[in-house]
Amino acid sequence: MLVKDTIVLLCVLISCVWGNTEKIIFSSDTTDCTSLSALTQSYQISTPLIHPYTSLQTSLSSPSTGLYPLQDLASGSKYEVRLSYPATVPTDFQFTLVCNGSKNSIYGVLIEGTYAAVSNQPDVHKTPVPANIVLEELAFGVVYHGIYRVILMIVFVLVLGYFILIPQIKRFLLQSVKDD
């Protein structure tokens, strides 16, 4: 009975979605981007995202197009631009890397948001979407730079437990068995 209740509880907890995340991963040396002069839609130049880490809280209206300049990117490094928003606001976001003219250096990322649902409430599609936009450098192309501390702490705790705590507990249990 306990196993069945645990499985049901896990299914309920897993099915809850609190937010959505869209992202683009790119190299600072990429040439796979759209030229700034080739953009046909109107856009608003927004707050720049600066290397090595920027977190920006904003509200995006639908439809909206914002160009977020990328500054101080290190040559040869990989980056991720991540946009997180509540799951209660059904919106589709698309990312486009934008190059700076003929130099083919990355200028910024163009984020386009479009409301993606049908509602019986009037003008619900005009409600601004609260969003967090993050620029983060990746180490080895996959791991966030800030995760090193967490990995070191996990390794420390595992080593501490394996070589110090478990032998102490084993010795204590064996001693208590001998005493009985």
Secondary structure, DSSP 8 states (H G I E B T S, - for coil): -HHHHHHHHHHHHHH---EEEEEEEEETT---SEEGGG--S--EE---EESSEEEEEEEE-SSEEEEEEEES--TT-EEEEEEEEETTS-EEEEEEEEE-GGG--EEEEEEEEEE----SSTTGGGS-EEEEEEEEEEETTTEEGGGHHHHHHHHHHHHHIIIIIHHHHHHHHHHHHHH-
